[in-house]
């Protein structure tokens, strides 16, 4: 454990402190012991996620274009984040990828997905000025995309791997939209057909 002079002060939001205090009081423990236990449990189940600077080189040209298009879609909605819904729109707009073809054959169009995104989470009020980043669930999808590529023996992540990552993660806005359209369970089979 670092000496007291080497430790850094960590500030947490008031609502988290209040929750920790309630737990500590209920269990007749200190806040520090509760926090240590929660952090220990979280670190044990931690799964590395997609890190742009580290993993982008594993994405082929079309998959990288999907990421660029996802960013554009987020900015179009005035969202200050890139979520799974933006990745899905990026996949649909990258017409040279297998993923867009699979979704087209399943009857999913960019306009229908855009309308569903707007109905589900709406648009931001103001244009976003700062740099935007991926939400944790989108990072998990991209991590799963890398895993899908490895499972298929592919040296690079392609657009279909990103789509399979969305399907496999199964809990984001994009998966909800695909489920609403009745195609979530059909995506993998459609991609397999197209890949022969």
C-alpha positions in Angstrom: 0.0 0.0 0.0 1.4 3.4 -0.9 2.5 5.6 2.0 0.2 8.5 3.0 2.4 11.0 1.2 2.1 9.1 -2.1 -1.6 8.6 -2.0 -3.8 10.8 -4.1 -7.1 12.2 -3.0 -10.0 10.8 -4.9 -13.2 12.8 -5.1 -16.4 11.0 -5.7 -19.9 12.4 -6.4 -22.1 13.1 -3.4 -24.8 10.6 -4.5 -22.2 7.8 -4.6 -20.8 8.8 -1.2 -24.3 8.8 0.2 -25.0 5.3 -1.2 -21.7 4.0 0.3 -22.6 5.6 3.6 -26.0 3.9 3.7 -24.5 0.5 2.9 -21.8 1.0 5.5 -24.4 2.0 8.2 -26.7 -0.9 7.3 -23.9 -3.4 7.5 -22.1 -1.7 10.5 -18.9 -1.2 8.5 -16.7 1.6 7.4 -17.2 3.3 4.1 -13.6 2.3 3.2 -14.3 -1.4 3.7 -17.5 -1.2 1.6 -15.6 0.6 -1.2 -12.7 -1.9 -1.0 -15.1 -4.8 -1.4 -17.0 -3.3 -4.3 -13.8 -2.3 -6.1 -12.3 -5.8 -5.5 -15.4 -7.5 -7.0 -15.5 -5.1 -9.9 -11.8 -5.7 -10.7 -12.3 -9.5 -10.6 -15.0 -9.3 -13.3 -13.3 -6.6 -15.3 -13.1 -7.4 -19.0 -10.7 -5.4 -21.2 -12.6 -3.3 -23.7 -11.8 -1.9 -27.1 -9.2 0.8 -26.9 -9.0 2.9 -30.1 -5.3 3.7 -30.0 -4.4 0.1 -29.4 -6.9 -1.9 -31.5 -7.8 0.3 -34.5 -5.0 -1.3 -36.6 -6.9 -4.6 -36.4 -9.9 -3.0 -38.2 -9.9 -3.2 -42.0 -10.7 -0.1 -44.2 -14.4 -0.7 -44.3 -14.7 -1.4 -40.5 -12.8 1.9 -39.9 -15.2 3.6 -42.2 -18.0 2.3 -40.0 -16.5 4.0 -37.0 -16.1 7.2 -38.9 -19.7 7.0 -40.1 -20.9 6.2 -36.5 -19.2 9.4 -35.3 -21.0 11.4 -38.1 -24.3 9.9 -37.1 -23.8 10.8 -33.4 -23.0 14.4 -34.4 -26.0 14.5 -36.7 -28.2 13.6 -33.7 -26.3 16.2 -31.5 -25.3 13.3 -29.2 -22.1 13.8 -27.2 -21.4 10.1 -27.3 -21.1 7.2 -29.8 -23.4 4.4 -28.8 -24.4 1.1 -30.3 -27.2 2.8 -32.3 -24.6 5.0 -34.1 -22.5 1.9 -34.8 -25.5 0.2 -36.4 -26.1 3.3 -38.6 -22.4 3.3 -39.5 -22.7 -0.4 -40.5 -25.8 0.3 -42.6 -24.1 3.2 -44.4 -20.9 1.3 -45.2 -22.3 -0.2 -48.4 -19.1 -2.2 -49.3 -19.4 -4.4 -46.2 -21.2 -7.7 -45.8 -23.0 -6.3 -42.8 -25.0 -3.7 -44.8 -25.9 -6.4 -47.3 -27.1 -8.8 -44.6 -29.2 -6.1 -43.0 -30.6 -5.0 -46.4 -31.6 -8.6 -47.1 -33.4 -8.7 -43.7 -35.3 -5.5 -44.7 -33.4 -3.1 -42.4 -32.8 0.4 -43.8 -30.8 3.4 -42.6 -34.0 5.6 -42.6 -36.0 3.1 -40.5 -33.1 2.8 -38.0 -32.7 6.6 -37.8 -36.4 7.0 -37.1 -36.2 4.3 -34.4 -33.1 6.0 -32.8 -34.9 9.3 -32.8 -38.0 7.7 -31.2 -36.0 5.8 -28.6 -33.5 8.4 -27.5 -34.2 11.6 -29.3 -31.9 14.3 -30.5 -29.6 16.6 -28.5 -30.7 20.3 -28.2 -27.4 21.8 -29.3 -24.7 20.9 -31.8 -21.8 19.1 -30.0 -18.6 21.0 -29.9 -16.2 18.8 -28.0 -14.7 15.5 -29.1 -17.0 12.6 -28.5 -16.2 9.1 -27.2 -17.7 5.7 -27.2 -20.0 4.6 -24.4 -18.9 1.5 -22.5 -21.5 -0.7 -24.3 -20.2 0.4 -27.7 -16.6 -0.4 -26.6 -17.8 -3.8 -25.5 -19.5 -4.3 -28.9 -16.2 -3.4 -30.6 -14.3 -5.8 -28.3 -16.8 -8.5 -29.2 -16.2 -7.7 -32.8 -12.5 -8.4 -32.4 -13.4 -11.7 -30.7 -15.8 -12.6 -33.6 -12.9 -11.9 -36.1 -10.6 -14.2 -34.1 -13.2 -17.0 -33.9 -13.6 -16.8 -37.7 -9.8 -16.9 -38.2 -9.8 -13.4 -39.7 -6.7 -11.2 -39.5 -8.9 -8.1 -39.5 -12.2 -7.0 -38.0 -14.7 -6.5 -40.8 -18.1 -4.9 -40.9 -19.9 -8.2 -40.3 -17.9 -8.6 -37.1 -19.1 -5.3 -35.8 -22.7 -6.3 -36.5 -22.2 -9.7 -34.8 -20.7 -7.8 -31.8 -23.9 -5.7 -31.6 -26.0 -8.9 -31.8 -23.9 -10.8 -29.3 -23.8 -8.0 -26.8 -27.6 -7.9 -27.1 -28.4 -5.2 -24.6 -27.8 -1.8 -26.3 -30.1 0.5 -28.2 -29.0 -1.1 -31.5 -29.9 -4.6 -30.4 -33.3 -3.4 -29.1 -34.0 -1.8 -32.5 -33.0 -5.0 -34.4 -35.2 -7.0 -32.0 -38.1 -4.6 -32.6 -37.6 -5.1 -36.4 -37.7 -8.9 -35.7 -34.3 -9.6 -37.1 -31.9 -9.8 -34.1 -32.0 -13.6 -34.1 -31.6 -13.8 -37.9 -28.4 -11.7 -38.4 -25.8 -14.4 -37.7 -27.5 -16.9 -40.0 -27.8 -14.2 -42.8 -24.1 -13.3 -42.5 -23.2 -17.0 -42.6 -25.3 -17.4 -45.8 -23.6 -14.4 -47.5 -20.1 -15.7 -46.5 -20.9 -19.1 -47.9 
